[in-house]
Amino acid sequence: MRILANENFQQAAVDALRQDGHDVLWVRTESPGISDREVLARAQLDARVVVTFDENFGKLAFQYGCAVARVTTGPATSPSLRMTGCE
């Protein structure tokens, strides 16, 4: 899978995705400080799924025609994903 990890994604998670064979770009090392809109535009251009902890990406995803997986943690601190897809 082609993934664009948002700047707030942890190094360990990026490394684990890469070890599982995913093609992962990380905003923190590729383009630190870019806006959410720029992250989504880059994901659309590169045909990548964005992984992030930010809640606002779902609202913007429809404008850019990309998929966003928002990672959340619950009371047990086990991560979960919420996907927002766009056509």
URCORWO-V458250 format. One record per residue. N is the residue number from 1. SS is DSSP state (~ for helix, > for strand, _ for the rest). PSI is psi in whole degrees, -180 to 180 (999 if undefined). OMEGA is omega in degrees with one decimal (* if undefined). Layout:
# URCORWO-V458250
n	ss	psi	omega
N	SS	PSI	OMEGA
N	SS	PSI	OMEGA
This chain:
# URCORWO-V458250
n	ss	psi	omega
1	_	143	176.7
2	>	120	-172.2
3	>	143	169.7
4	>	108	-179.9
5	>	127	179.4
6	_	164	-176.7
7	_	-30	-176.8
8	_	1	179.4
9	_	143	-176.0
10	_	148	177.4
11	~	-43	-178.1
12	~	-38	179.4
13	~	-41	177.1
14	~	-46	179.5
15	~	-43	-178.9
16	~	-42	177.6
17	~	-42	178.2
18	~	-41	179.1
19	~	-28	177.2
20	_	3	175.0
21	_	8	179.7
22	_	148	176.7
23	>	100	-172.5
24	>	124	166.8
25	>	144	-177.6
26	>	122	-178.2
27	~	-37	-177.9
28	~	-32	-179.5
29	~	-27	-176.5
30	~	-45	-175.6
31	_	64	-176.7
32	_	140	175.7
33	_	0	-179.7
34	_	157	-177.3
35	_	165	177.0
36	~	-41	178.8
37	~	-39	178.0
38	~	-36	177.0
39	~	-47	-178.4
40	~	-38	177.4
41	~	-41	178.3
42	~	-42	178.9
43	~	-42	179.2
44	~	-45	-179.2
45	~	-40	-177.1
46	~	3	-177.5
47	_	57	-178.9
48	_	154	172.0
49	>	133	177.5
50	>	132	170.3
51	>	132	-172.0
52	>	165	170.3
53	_	-8	-177.1
54	_	134	179.8
55	_	-30	-171.6
56	_	-7	-177.7
57	~	-33	-180.0
58	~	-39	179.7
59	~	-38	-178.0
60	~	-24	-173.3
61	~	-38	-178.4
62	~	-30	178.7
63	~	-27	-172.5
64	~	-3	177.6
65	_	45	-179.6
66	_	170	178.9
67	_	143	179.3
68	>	131	172.5
69	>	112	179.1
70	>	123	-179.0
71	>	132	177.2
72	>	160	173.6
73	>	140	-179.3
74	_	-169	-179.0
75	_	-31	-180.0
76	_	6	-179.1
77	_	23	174.4
78	_	128	-176.6
79	>	149	172.6
80	>	160	-178.3
81	>	142	170.8
82	>	118	-177.2
83	>	139	171.9
84	>	117	-178.1
85	_	154	178.4
86	_	149	176.7
87	_	999	*
